[in-house]
Amino acid sequence: MSNRFDSKEVFKERFKLEVSEMYGRNFEETSSIERYQVLGHMIRDYVGINWRETKNAIKKKETKQLYYFSMEFLMGRLFTNNLMNLGLYDVVKEGLEDLGMDINEMEEMESDAGLGNGGLGRLAACFMDSLASLNLAGHGNCIRYRYGLFKQKIENKRQVELPDCWLKYGNVWEVWKPQHSVEVKFGGSVDLYMDHMGKFHTNHNPDFVVRAVPYDEPIVGYHTKTTNTLRLWDAEIDEASVNSGQLNKYLNDVMAITANVYPDDSTAEGKKLRLKQEYFFVCAGIDQIIRSHLQVYPTLDNLPEKVAIQLNDTHPVLVIPELMRVLMDDYNYEWDDAWRIVTGTVAYTNHTVMAEALEKWPQDTVRSLLPRINMIIEEINRRFQFEVDHKGLLHIWNNVAIIKEGQVHMAHLAIVGSHSVNGVAKLHSQILVDDVMKEFAVLYPERFNNKTNGITHRRWLLYSNPQLTSLLEDTIGDSFKTNPEDLEKLMDYVDDPIIQNRFMEVKHQRKQILADYVKKTLDIDVDVNSIFDCQAKRLHAYKRQLLNIFCVMHLYFRMKSEPNFRIYPRTFFFSAKAAPSYELAKEIIKLINFVAEKVNNDPETNSFLKVVFIPNYSVSVAEILLNAADVSEQISTAGKEASGTGNMKYMMNGALTLGTLDGANVEIVERVGQENAQIFGLHVEDINELKHQNSYNVWDFYNSNYNVRRIVDSLANGTWSSNHDEFRLIYNDLMLRNDEFFVLADFDSYVYAQSQVEQRYRDRGRWARTMLINIAKSGYFSSDRTIKEYADEIWHLTPISFED
């Protein structure tokens, strides 16, 4: 059967015809956005053939499937990704050129899907790509947020939040499935009664019911038939539940559930909405899994053999009590049998060791919003206490209780209700077992394991950096595209001066692309021969963007006060969003922009030092920024960053890791060697010792270190702003709260590390060799490797077979 993409000529004719038929006008009279819409639907329809065949093969062969529950999926633009994975990119590109159109303009039409915030969501997206590319049946489950986190603008050097209307032109990849909608019930009361057989039954009388309606997006594997599904749930009214007297309130309550990612939870109302969101997509997702399963199998007894559910962080942990509810209330399972099914099916990924980031809900809120779920959580807690007591460990109960002091501890519920608990980097998983979850590790040692995160090398190398991909193809062939571990072959060429030179030329081209973007969007000129030093990630005190800008301030002060001191030209790039209610983080963004203005406009130093803050960090910005970097800033306080995946993207594109021994930095250094990274700062053990001894005093550093004192004083003496209170929050956080994240403790070590980076860069051959080693060793950090480990050790998935 011929298709629309058989050849350039066929594509052009079909494209022109379909645009014309869709809009009832000649092709030449249609707008570029109309053409983009039609092209997107043509690609999606083409994908539909493989999508159908994948579903049929899974059913026919009774293949085990994974459902990945995550509050975030930061997919990025899918236009190029899908065309490349399908092998259609060149046909479409050349066809569009013949029609006088530029494929890059088409790519620009697509919004970054606003389905997340940071690393958690980007990881989920990489996992989706790897699952499909490895022919594994793995689907995503999330909310179809109508607005993203927010669109960040910098006005008057401050972050301003605007709505992220990512759906303004619709979403060409999604298919609306109203026939699969699910009723989700909140609030009200639960009646309990016993039947004549002595079995308990429940009847939930909710006071708020909403319909969850799915929108499905195909997830296309790389050069393979396998096409999985990302299911996004939107909230719609349940007509039977509308009380005409309260119509407006009901409509607002329904709309709020899927309005945007992470509603402000600093108020009781906001907290309640967040919990509503979590239950909404969990309840809908579980309903879908059960229905799909029963279409193929006569019973739910074999659910753990045919379904794996992975919880990406604590947000979807209500999967555990919800699946218990469905099994017991809807399918009449006894508790023990239901619990066997739940724990055999569910696995949990922990993403943080920070106590304040481990989710807890007031039990009153859970009880009022989810009365039946609350009863089940109470019973899980009661039975778990009996188990702990039975093992003679009641003395640890206070540290492991699911419900304590009126709070439901979601991470505890996750560990008790799962068969596997994993961290996302070797160091992080070790800290879980040794410290944060140590009592659980005593109770269930077999449950704990590590799965170091990875990134999809297809998006972050093949598609976003065609220049480097081309160099690699010429040097080591193209097997690395499907076997990223083959990047190791580059080790044979790291000392080859021709390859070193070609690498430096490729890096220069990528730096020029970034410089052009910065000029176009921010009207700042940057020197492409300077060292490009990049820190791009969410703005959070523990990620220590503050340490980075303090070093910039230090270099500036030195150049101003010492006429003979000049650095090798360097451009510091920052890109980061701060949560709208996180005032300290917003003030750090303000400081970066105040420093940038002063430094960039000082003719005495600005040929050596520039600071660029790129607003509205997103996957699309990352695709330009990360592969232009010479230096990858990974400077979080040791022990705080669970893994980080930005470090892997920089490494894969040939940048030097400047970092603490934290998260996956540890494993990067293990692979490339200390001599091919720049490590500084306190180690986890040092920090634990300082905390244990209570011996860290920020004033000692302030009083004994002139450079530190000069920087801290500049926050309040009018150096950067005529308003002496402009950076009061930063000053107070450091000096009055004793510098929780050890910024000043690591300052000297960091400044020294930066001077070492400069020395390395001056030796072009040595620098290129180090970068080539980083690229060669980066294959391990492909999400393909991560997913193989999950599939073999936790999910027990086997590839889909399309054979008859």
C-alpha atoms as one frame of an Amber mdcrd trajectory, in Angstrom:
protein
   0.000   0.000   0.000   1.485   3.366  -0.960   1.638   6.030   1.724   1.973
   9.787   1.838   5.701   9.593   2.568   6.802   7.068  -0.106   8.808   9.730
  -1.903   9.350  13.445  -1.976   7.004  13.807  -4.961   4.203  11.756  -3.386
   4.567  13.686  -0.140   4.340  17.087  -1.841   1.186  16.172  -3.767  -0.568
  14.649  -0.739   0.465  17.494   1.539  -0.819  20.198  -0.830  -4.058  18.295
  -1.396  -4.723  17.677   2.311  -3.994  21.290   3.300  -6.297  22.516   0.559
  -9.087  20.076   1.485  -8.816  20.751   5.219  -9.157  24.530   4.892 -11.161
  24.829   1.654  -8.596  27.134   0.040  -5.769  26.856  -2.439  -2.545  25.676
  -0.808  -0.817  28.984  -1.643  -3.444  30.927   0.348  -3.057  28.953   3.586
  -1.022  30.139   6.568   2.058  28.419   7.943   0.202  27.427  11.117  -2.507
  25.743   9.040   0.147  23.847   7.112   1.852  22.802  10.350  -1.452  21.444
  11.696  -2.048  19.318   8.596   1.526  18.045   8.470   1.337  17.065  12.152
  -1.864  15.109  11.547  -0.355  13.420   8.481   2.588  12.224  10.580   0.290
  11.094  13.404  -1.947   9.171  10.991   1.152   7.477   9.566   2.189   6.525
  13.111  -1.321   5.146  13.676  -0.570   2.011  11.626   2.308   0.983  13.935
   0.332   2.099  16.969  -2.491  -0.288  16.106  -0.105  -3.148  15.309   1.713
  -2.652  18.629  -1.546  -2.893  20.593  -2.593  -5.979  18.641   0.772  -7.708
  19.152   0.688  -7.033  22.924  -2.813  -8.525  23.185  -2.105 -11.482  20.949
   1.165 -12.463  22.643  -0.109 -11.506  26.135   3.007  -9.396  26.631   3.629
  -7.897  30.052   3.196  -4.090  30.078   4.574  -1.278  32.178   2.557   1.780
  33.240   4.732   4.680  34.321   2.798   7.036  36.611   4.328  10.505  36.810
   2.947  13.979  37.584   5.275  15.296  34.862   6.303  14.362  31.331   8.515
  17.049  29.798   8.402  15.685  26.265   9.812  18.701  24.434   8.864  19.250
  20.822   8.054  15.985  19.061   8.024  17.102  15.417  11.696  16.418  14.631
  11.908  13.527  17.093   9.002  11.675  15.459  10.176  12.294  11.883  13.707
  11.135  12.746  12.530   8.054  14.665  10.272   7.155  11.724  13.064   7.728
   9.199  10.947  10.339   7.332  12.909  13.493   8.122  14.730  13.860   4.797
  11.653  13.208   2.640   9.675  15.870   4.514  12.548  18.359   4.670  13.261
  18.147   0.935   9.559  18.156   0.021   8.960  21.292   2.079  11.997  22.963
   0.487  10.518  22.357  -2.980   7.347  24.064  -1.757   9.362  27.068  -0.579
   9.077  26.145   3.112  11.726  25.686   5.780  11.382  22.632   8.058  12.947
  24.641  10.902  10.042  27.092  10.778   7.654  24.157  11.048   9.566  22.905
  14.081   9.272  26.350  15.686   5.460  26.235  15.378   5.266  23.504  17.995
   5.069  24.579  21.622   7.013  22.735  24.293   4.285  20.695  25.988   3.745
  22.259  29.418   3.536  18.961  31.255   6.149  19.475  33.934   8.811  21.463
  35.604  12.264  19.890  35.628  14.406  16.779  35.792  11.618  14.492  37.034
   9.507  15.162  33.945  12.435  15.084  31.533  13.497  11.700  32.939   9.984
  10.346  32.332  10.190  11.564  28.714  13.580   9.883  28.159  12.197   6.660
  29.622   9.254   6.747  27.188  11.641   7.100  24.238  13.882   4.253  25.416
  10.997   1.869  26.158   9.609   2.208  22.637  13.054   2.094  21.029  13.870
  -1.135  22.909  10.520  -2.671  21.815   9.186  -2.810  25.366   5.505  -2.202
  26.136   5.676   0.840  28.409   3.052   3.574  28.658   2.929   6.917  30.453
   0.097   8.143  32.661  -0.204  11.851  33.507  -2.494  14.890  33.566  -3.239
  16.959  30.476  -2.437  20.318  32.067  -4.000  23.091  30.022  -1.276  25.515
  31.106   2.349  24.709  31.840   4.221  25.757  34.969   4.546  29.360  33.713
   6.285  31.300  31.027   9.192  33.166  32.587   9.999  36.698  31.535  12.683
  38.891  33.054  11.338  42.411  33.579  13.284  45.004  35.491  15.801  42.192
  36.242  13.132  40.184  38.077  11.283  36.992  37.232   7.738  37.614  36.049
   5.364  34.672  35.594   3.033  34.622  32.590   0.606  31.854  31.617   2.190
  29.125  29.501  -0.539  28.626  26.891   1.096  25.649  25.231  -2.209  24.422
  23.760  -3.057  27.645  21.918  -2.773  25.847  18.555  -3.975  22.514  19.971
  -1.729  19.463  20.183  -1.356  17.699  16.830  -0.067  14.487  18.423  -3.024
  13.712  20.681  -6.153  11.641  20.049  -9.212  12.414  22.174 -10.857   9.266
  23.590 -14.124  10.379  25.285 -15.490   6.819  25.133 -12.869   5.774  27.702
 -13.769   8.380  30.328 -13.694   7.483  34.032 -15.735   8.797  36.963 -13.555
  10.158  39.769 -15.270  10.707  43.131 -14.266  13.077  45.920 -15.522  13.933
  49.413 -18.831  12.868  50.924 -19.272   9.858  53.154 -18.826   6.085  53.080
 -21.495   3.635  54.272 -20.304   0.262  55.534 -22.568  -2.769  55.643 -22.258
  -6.531  55.970 -23.988  -8.982  53.644 -25.618 -12.269  54.667 -22.292 -14.051
  54.135 -20.597 -11.830  56.701 -18.589  -9.911  54.083 -18.084  -6.160  54.423
 -19.170  -3.848  51.623 -18.800  -0.117  51.181 -20.885   2.477  49.465 -19.275
   5.858  48.710 -21.649   8.841  48.564 -19.411  11.542  47.046 -20.152  15.252
  47.113 -18.067  15.984  43.994 -17.757  13.831  40.882 -15.710  14.654  37.799
 -15.105  12.794  34.546 -11.496  12.014  33.598 -11.251  11.974  29.805  -8.125
  10.560  28.143  -6.078  12.086  25.339  -3.576   9.600  23.911  -0.238  10.524
  22.363   1.804   7.972  20.401   5.370   7.398  21.620   7.406   6.440  18.571
  10.412   4.124  18.890  13.639   4.688  16.952  13.476   2.840  13.605  11.115
   0.234  15.039   7.434  -0.648  14.792   6.858  -0.325  18.534   4.613   2.635
  19.330   3.554   3.057  22.960   1.054   5.472  24.497   1.316   8.500  26.738
  -2.165   8.879  28.209  -3.042  12.364  29.478  -6.216  12.863  31.516  -8.324
  16.005  31.296 -11.166  16.873  33.671 -14.678  17.359  32.291 -18.051  17.822
  33.930 -20.092  14.861  35.021 -23.572  15.928  33.927 -25.349  13.798  36.511
 -23.448  15.555  39.312 -24.190  19.163  38.422 -26.240  20.956  41.038 -27.869
  23.840  39.140 -27.696  26.099  42.186 -23.909  25.756  42.317 -23.123  25.460
  38.624 -20.387  28.104  38.546 -18.582  26.717  41.571 -18.777  23.188  40.142
 -17.422  24.314  36.764 -14.543  26.192  38.438 -13.711  23.190  40.616 -13.621
  20.901  37.584 -11.485  23.309  35.530  -9.005  23.798  38.395  -8.013  20.119
  38.481  -6.203  20.230  35.151  -5.542  23.970  34.852  -1.822  23.872  35.588
   1.185  21.984  36.912   1.807  22.281  40.643  -0.811  24.734  41.903   0.506
  26.943  44.696   0.315  24.703  47.761   1.186  27.368  50.319  -2.551  27.607
  51.215  -4.948  24.943  52.505  -7.013  25.325  49.311  -3.902  24.893  47.157
  -2.881  21.768  49.086  -6.334  20.291  48.605  -6.216  20.980  44.868  -2.801
  19.319  44.593  -4.108  16.194  46.362  -7.149  16.257  44.062  -4.840  16.264
  41.043  -2.871  13.326  42.415  -5.949  11.201  43.052  -7.555  12.272  39.769
  -4.893  10.822  37.474  -4.222   7.817  39.726  -7.896   6.807  39.892  -8.345
   7.220  36.131  -5.088   5.402  35.330  -5.897   2.408  37.538  -9.377   2.132
  36.007  -7.824   2.010  32.525  -5.300  -0.693  33.555  -8.003  -2.893  35.077
 -10.326  -2.521  32.086  -7.564  -3.277  29.568  -6.415  -6.287  31.582  -9.903
  -7.803  31.791 -10.334  -7.513  28.023  -7.506 -10.055  27.634  -7.562 -12.146
  30.839 -10.522 -13.577  32.778  -9.136 -12.632  36.203  -7.114 -10.025  38.076
  -5.220 -12.723  39.976  -2.413 -12.548  37.384  -2.113  -8.750  37.381   1.497
  -8.787  38.763   2.525 -11.223  36.002   1.086  -9.049  33.229   1.324  -5.477
  34.549   4.056  -3.446  36.224   3.303  -0.028  37.693   6.218   2.304  38.414
   5.628   5.326  40.667   7.873   8.216  39.623   8.363   9.889  43.026   5.658
  10.154  45.687   3.032  12.098  43.679   1.315   8.919  42.360   1.570   6.881
  45.590  -2.227   6.864  45.946  -2.004   4.074  43.330  -1.466   1.707  46.285
  -4.663   2.390  48.287  -6.664   3.007  45.085  -5.752  -0.383  43.621  -6.648
  -1.944  46.990 -10.001  -0.135  46.880 -10.815  -1.347  43.373  -9.821  -4.946
  44.109 -11.792  -5.137  47.359 -14.816  -2.902  46.680 -15.374  -3.563  42.974
 -14.032  -7.115  42.576 -14.663  -8.592  46.049 -11.081  -9.574  46.870 -10.162
 -10.298  50.486  -7.490  -8.013  51.966  -4.561 -10.463  51.844  -5.174 -11.455
  48.228  -5.579  -7.822  47.164  -2.393  -6.857  49.029  -0.434  -9.633  47.278
  -1.577  -8.283  43.902  -0.826  -4.654  44.784   2.658  -5.200  46.206   3.524
  -7.561  43.363   2.523  -4.962  40.758   3.764  -1.656  42.197   7.356  -0.351
  42.400   8.550   3.047  43.662  11.325   5.393  42.568  12.578   7.841  45.185
  14.013  11.111  43.869  15.111  12.992  46.943  16.896  12.599  50.247  15.685
  15.959  51.545  13.196  15.435  54.365  11.274  18.616  53.510  10.743  17.353
  49.942   9.277  13.995  51.014   5.544  14.438  50.583   3.268  14.466  53.608
  -0.484  15.202  53.686  -2.560  16.306  56.675  -4.740  13.312  57.454  -7.759
  15.597  57.897  -7.385  16.666  54.251  -7.090  13.060  53.061 -10.093  12.041
  55.172 -12.374  14.813  53.915 -11.340  14.576  50.259 -10.856  10.783  49.940
 -12.810   9.119  52.752 -12.566   5.546  51.456  -8.879   5.885  50.547  -8.204
   7.228  54.043  -9.828   4.147  55.606  -7.591   1.884  53.506  -4.424   3.859
  54.396  -5.366   3.551  58.097  -5.757  -0.211  57.702  -2.419  -0.516  55.833
  -0.801   1.428  58.682  -2.456  -0.778  61.344  -1.361  -4.020  59.689   2.118
  -2.656  59.077   2.432  -1.778  62.780   1.456  -5.356  63.640   4.168  -6.637
  61.250   6.833  -4.355  62.782   5.803  -5.454  66.275   5.795  -9.125  65.224
   9.422  -8.729  64.048  10.347  -7.331  67.475  11.124  -3.893  66.034   8.466
  -1.749  67.676  11.221   0.612  68.879  11.613   1.844  65.265   7.867   2.386
  64.763   8.005   6.157  65.116  10.503   6.367  62.245   8.523   4.163  59.848
   4.860   4.855  60.657   2.747   5.760  57.628   0.480   7.939  59.771   2.010
   9.987  62.554   1.311  13.355  64.167  -1.750  13.777  61.968   0.220  13.411
  58.737   0.189  10.715  56.044   3.792  10.043  54.986   3.610   9.194  51.298
   7.166   7.845  50.939   6.507   5.409  53.805   3.274   4.270  52.163   5.197
   3.810  48.899   7.854   1.594  50.468   5.372  -0.558  52.398   3.097  -1.040
  49.363   5.798  -1.823  46.751   8.045  -4.770  45.962  10.934  -2.531  44.817
  12.322   0.823  45.975  15.082   2.424  43.955  17.214   5.527  44.097  18.441
   7.190  40.907  22.227   7.313  41.417  24.652   5.061  43.293  25.360   7.671
  45.977  21.681   8.533  46.368  20.609   4.901  46.758  23.379   4.412  49.343
  22.151   7.435  51.340  18.601   5.995  51.288  19.785   2.693  52.759  22.312
   4.185  55.213  20.320   7.170  56.395  16.965   8.432  55.081  15.225   5.031
  54.863  17.572   2.947  56.999  14.852   1.452  59.208  12.930   0.337  56.112
  16.144  -1.163  54.714  16.356  -3.245  57.913  12.727  -4.376  57.491  12.876
  -5.022  53.731  16.534  -5.248  52.629  15.578  -7.092  49.426  13.416  -4.195
  48.197  16.158  -1.578  47.901  18.166  -1.184  44.704  19.777   1.457  42.493
  18.924   2.491  38.946  21.210   5.310  37.871  19.273   7.719  35.654  19.969
   8.114  31.964  19.108  10.363  29.047  17.986   9.515  25.545  21.058   9.938
  23.376  18.805  10.162  20.333  17.342  13.519  21.337  20.324  14.887  23.242
  23.019  13.902  20.750  21.684  12.631  17.409  18.939  15.198  16.868  20.069
  18.239  18.799  23.736  18.045  17.737  23.955  16.875  14.104  27.467  18.384
  13.820  28.900  16.128  16.556  26.835  13.160  15.323  28.411  13.559  11.895
  31.925  13.634  13.381  31.135  10.464  15.352  29.708   8.669  12.296  32.851
   9.487  10.289  35.098   8.292  13.131  33.415   5.238  14.700  30.528   4.360
  12.354  26.854   4.599  13.315  26.313   1.586  15.599  26.188   3.982  18.592
  22.756   5.149  17.427  21.177   1.904  18.569  23.981   0.765  20.921  25.105
   3.852  22.834  27.799   1.825  24.641  29.606   1.809  21.263  30.560   5.442
  21.886  33.420   3.774  23.778  35.035   3.126  20.348  35.959   6.818  20.359
  38.635   6.026  22.983  40.843   4.819  20.107  40.870   8.359  18.689  41.195
  10.655  21.701  44.882  11.309  20.991  44.386  11.888  17.255  45.140  15.589
  16.582  42.886  15.580  13.482  39.883  14.324  15.470  40.719  16.732  18.313
  40.716  19.601  15.837  37.472  18.503  14.249  35.863  18.301  17.686  36.928
  21.873  18.505  35.467  23.028  15.159  32.164  21.280  15.930  32.073  22.896
  19.388  32.755  26.289  17.784  29.796  25.803  15.428  27.511  24.936  18.346
  28.760  27.975  20.287  27.990  30.169  17.278  24.417  28.803  17.139  23.949
  29.676  20.829  25.561  33.110  20.373  23.184  33.838  17.476  20.203  32.792
  19.624  21.343  35.052  22.484  21.830  37.972  20.103  18.417  37.459  18.515
  16.439  36.963  21.739  18.350  39.107  24.257  20.431  41.428  22.046  23.613
  40.515  23.933  26.871  39.978  22.043  28.940  37.073  23.311  32.460  36.085
  22.312  32.357  32.597  20.752  36.044  32.195  21.546  35.402  32.619  25.255
  34.869  29.659  27.586  31.112  28.909  27.657  30.321  28.086  31.279  26.728
  26.879  31.766  24.420  26.236  34.710  20.905  25.416  33.608  18.455  23.760
  36.007  15.665  24.698  38.389  16.590  27.485  40.717  16.877  26.093  44.217
  19.157  27.048  47.089  20.739  23.553  47.242  21.658  23.671  43.535  23.794
  26.695  44.490  23.445  29.060  41.559  24.477  31.492  44.313  27.964  29.967
  44.552  28.349  30.388  40.797  27.338  34.072  40.734  29.522  34.722  43.820
  32.508  33.472  41.810  31.552  35.846  38.966  31.406  38.726  41.484  34.796
  37.699  42.852  36.427  37.645  39.395  34.931  41.034  38.602  36.154  42.561
  41.871  39.654  41.173  41.299  39.875  42.531  37.767  38.658  45.936  38.987
  41.104  46.129  41.882  44.123  44.463  40.231  44.866  46.002  36.804  47.333
  43.179  36.011  44.839  40.399  36.791  42.830  39.271  33.763  41.031  35.974
  33.167  40.797  33.977  29.964  37.577  35.352  28.368  34.573  33.576  29.835
  30.813  33.761  29.351  28.681  32.524  32.245  25.265  31.275  31.104  22.426
  30.805  33.572  18.949  29.510  32.811  16.466  28.665  35.544  12.906  29.080
  36.712  12.099  29.707  40.368   8.808  28.471  41.811   6.436  31.474  42.013
   6.221  31.391  45.817   9.954  30.680  46.401  11.099  34.196  47.276  14.757
  33.371  47.977  15.143  31.663  44.584  13.533  34.635  42.850  15.950  36.949
  44.620  18.920  34.887  43.380  17.610  35.332  39.805  17.397  39.067  40.494
  20.989  39.115  41.784  22.260  37.286  38.683  20.565  39.885  36.478  21.824
  42.866  38.508  25.373  41.476  38.360  24.975  40.808  34.621  23.951  44.388
  33.939  26.940  45.847  35.764  29.513  43.372  34.471  28.320  43.368  30.850
  28.358  47.166  30.655  31.787  47.730  32.178  34.180  48.490  29.273  37.191
  47.806  31.494  36.315  44.122  31.956  33.522  43.102  29.586  35.839  41.705
  26.920  36.888  39.129  29.561  33.675  38.517  31.508  30.043  38.297  30.431
  26.953  36.998  32.223  23.873  35.857  30.290  20.598  34.818  31.909  18.428
  33.006  29.336  14.760  33.255  30.387  12.098  30.567  30.207  14.336  27.501
  30.430  12.734  24.602  28.539  13.677  21.488  26.584  13.998  23.636  23.448
  16.375  26.092  25.157  18.362  23.154  26.558  18.802  21.718  23.065  20.697
  24.874  22.031  22.466  25.601  25.312  23.787  22.256  26.527  25.690  21.234
  23.423  27.426  24.631  23.208  28.833  24.357  26.734  32.535  23.978  27.497
  31.913  23.755  31.239  28.996  21.960  32.906  28.196  23.444  36.337  26.988
  20.646  38.663  27.684  22.302  41.994  24.872  21.241  44.343  25.757  20.616
  47.983  27.110  17.059  48.254  24.350  14.640  49.253  21.473  16.819  48.055
  21.089  16.225  44.301  19.573  12.760  43.938  21.051  12.269  40.482  20.777
  15.041  37.973  20.597  14.272  34.266  21.771  17.623  32.920  25.324  16.536
  33.783  24.897  13.567  31.407  23.628  15.729  28.525  26.605  18.088  28.822
  29.051  15.186  29.089  27.637  13.483  25.979  28.135  16.690  23.980  31.711
  17.238  25.155  31.742  19.492  28.224  33.843  19.294  31.377  31.962  18.485
  34.587  32.796  21.103  37.200  31.090  19.674  40.234  30.863  18.370  43.742
  30.926  14.626  44.433  27.141  14.502  44.383  24.450  12.532  42.579  25.546
  11.053  39.261  28.653  13.284  39.210  30.226  10.512  41.299  29.597   7.960
  38.553  30.706  10.329  35.793  34.050  10.772  37.563  34.344   7.004  38.103
  34.086   6.561  34.343  36.206   9.418  33.009  38.723   9.625  35.866  39.482
  12.581  38.154  41.833  14.010  35.518  38.927  14.418  33.041  36.578  16.257
  35.387  37.029  19.120  37.846  35.806  18.119  41.291  35.813  20.444  44.300
  34.175  21.013  47.656  33.114  19.162  50.755  32.157  15.484  50.479  28.994
  13.990  51.979  31.030  12.621  54.919  32.527  16.094  55.642  29.093  17.695
  55.658  27.629  14.988  57.881  30.522  15.498  60.287  30.020  19.303  60.363
  26.314  18.795  61.059  26.968  16.125  63.665  29.516  18.290  65.506  27.379
  21.398  64.925  30.704  23.055  64.141  29.945  25.097  61.010  29.851  28.830
  61.688  29.364  31.049  58.671  30.803  34.078  60.541  34.180  32.351  60.820
  34.402  32.327  57.022  33.157  35.885  56.784  35.656  37.222  59.318  38.682
  35.287  58.135  38.306  35.518  54.348  38.635  38.915  52.655  37.160  37.711
  49.326  34.125  36.220  51.027  33.626  39.355  53.102  33.844  41.598  50.048
  31.164  39.572  48.243  28.785  39.315  51.201  29.171  43.028  51.970  28.456
  43.907  48.334  24.965  42.453  48.753  24.059  45.309  51.080  26.407  48.226
  50.351  25.013  49.506  47.060  27.532  47.785  44.749  24.856  46.118  42.623
  21.773  48.143  43.478  21.188  51.557  45.036  18.580  49.889  47.258  20.650
  48.438  50.112  17.835  45.992  50.995  17.550  44.605  47.459  19.273  41.328
  48.407  18.284  41.187  52.064  16.785  37.683  51.756  20.047  36.258  50.372
  22.104  38.006  53.039  19.824  36.741  55.818  19.747  33.216  54.464  23.533
  33.064  54.449  24.505  35.008  57.526  21.555  34.662  59.897  20.504  31.107
  58.989  24.087  29.861  58.939  24.340  29.099  55.212  22.382  25.834  55.154
  23.935  24.660  51.877  27.596  25.465  52.701  28.066  28.054  49.943  30.800
  29.924  51.807  32.441  26.717  53.028  32.978  25.617  49.414  33.794  29.074
  48.033  37.612  28.948  48.032  37.627  25.401  46.679  35.252  26.454  43.888
  37.281  29.529  42.914  40.410  27.382  42.755  38.580  24.778  40.632  37.507
  27.549  38.234  41.141  28.692  37.870  42.103  25.072  37.080  39.407  24.912
  34.401  40.947  27.990  32.793  44.432  26.440  32.833  43.093  23.294  31.172
  41.274  25.262  28.476  44.434  27.125  27.471  45.915  23.812  26.292  43.687
  23.190  23.269  44.907  19.658  22.512  44.604  18.486  26.090  41.149  20.065
  26.380  39.900  18.358  23.214  41.271  15.018  24.452  39.407  15.395  27.750
  36.166  16.245  25.925  36.492  13.241  23.592  37.019  10.966  26.615  33.848
  12.387  28.185  31.864  11.659  25.012  33.356   8.159  24.708  32.393   7.309
  28.291  28.887   8.819  28.119  27.184   5.788  26.555  26.640   4.289  30.006
  24.384   7.256  30.826  21.923   6.480  28.040  18.391   5.859  29.318  18.468
   2.688  27.173  20.845   1.189  29.761  18.675   2.443  32.643  15.514   1.003
  31.108  17.176  -2.376  30.420  18.055  -2.546  34.136  14.491  -1.661  35.200
  13.037  -4.114  32.672  15.294  -7.006  33.753  15.438  -6.453  37.507  12.131
  -4.814  38.508   9.490  -5.050  35.779  10.485  -8.361  34.129   9.453  -7.184
  30.674  10.298  -8.962  27.434  10.329  -7.262  24.010   7.120  -7.161  21.967
   7.044  -9.788  19.239   5.341  -8.839  15.969   5.814 -12.338  14.482   2.658
 -14.306  13.762
